């Protein structure tokens, strides 16, 4: 090859390189700077988010997810900024990603609904593991709260898994949230019994039980004149863990003591009036 041609080729390469460097050099340097700084900022915000959620006592299952969501969302913004530095049109890319996200969202709307409800349950905590609740038409002790489902153990030890959308979208009854509970009972006595004697007997039996709280005060009152009995409401208060044991014990003791005091526990009965063929009552 002619030395002059070689020299001309080298000069052209050098000129092209110089033009390329002058045209894209600053963009490349800026893109690298944005990428490095953006990644550092995303990592710092992820750590700050994690620490903030932990200080706020947010459920541990939610902390890594939220912090990672913040991290990758910021990285996506950094990537878009880098593409803009090179003059790449990102509007169409964002539109395509948005359309794809919409399609995926429609396909997974049931799953995403459970996910959103699980996030709200973990953030606001209307109940915690170990609480006895009624949710989604089921009652039991909470065994696990995950992003998509809530798991209950029923009193007869059956495990029930409920989608979170059915939990958060319906009424939630938490029987363990409050420290004290009221035991609601109804005791029926005969119409011929002494009402005040029955009330005094019930009051004595209930107040003698050490599990019954003095505040709020016990309520014993005539609630209803029923078909076969005079119904008395009995409403003592106790600590939550004592609820069932106290109710079972008082039901037995009240029956025994009312009968010992001369009161009767009536059962449903009907009076039949028979008319003979001649029209006389029998």
Steps between C-alpha positions, in 0.01 A plus 500: 500500500621848417641682809292804411180297501593351837567845635166627366314203654662562840409867482140412416479257791644760735258764372205260533607408852540863594156578359348203684666598826398862464145399413438220751779530753323739731177302464676176593671662797173658610313173457755314709483769766118489506504121512752481785344780705147378430582149610661634818196718574263207435698277735506770768126555474440124513697478827324807639161351407589170668612673821194725502262206463679311775479800733129527420463134604368398158464126448828334403340336196433845351836669569714332229225530240439873549872583519571302183206667325648842581843390377388364163260788437787747543725287278237512227497879522881505479498279187248731330719801585807327352315421178393862473864610523571302183206656322295181495126563488359339817135600458420197286691270736304630799174462306582139411593421861180665618287298260678180601447584865130561438463167321677316779290683759175398331615140472603487865235726650388238752857435613580872510184560704618245755844658497364851558276377782791310657713814489228697679458226762873497571516880515192573716488172695133462591610167653822318579608134512339336802187721503161332479306659215201461271595588142373394160219299659743292708605514865826387655839593636730678255789270411660700218457825305676496164491728197227299325314298768406489867509163678273419797486202735140433602411392856473138380852533350410529133733722296313751282676705231314816393595732210594841637250676273220315684651602835569871448187558292261374770422559867777390737412395856803479728411339833854534635563868427354634825628397840157438657183333369140482615335161551137515385273238656124454532351310797131414495288455814138396544222758517425378851855558630616798708681727252697688767614174656623383162684829438665486843605137448648574158684808632649301788620215277653727237673745733654213699694392190844666511518514121210748488612864487346760728540770236299509276226402740293183474154532341213273609155610377164377374531498121186327375170347602523202268241234420614257769740697720613830640840557337776670697809635324828438680795709373825472694834628369824303500843495341506372144683169571245413774193543277407143406601336827300756699193463278501121528552503877237765569240319288538188716522682835205731433271207419601317815470804729167619356350157552646488854336839573160361395487646150419276206652499154193473274493330166271582207150363549155531348152478652260287291126555528300203363139544393271194513237422240226658715698826516613465861862578584699205630 
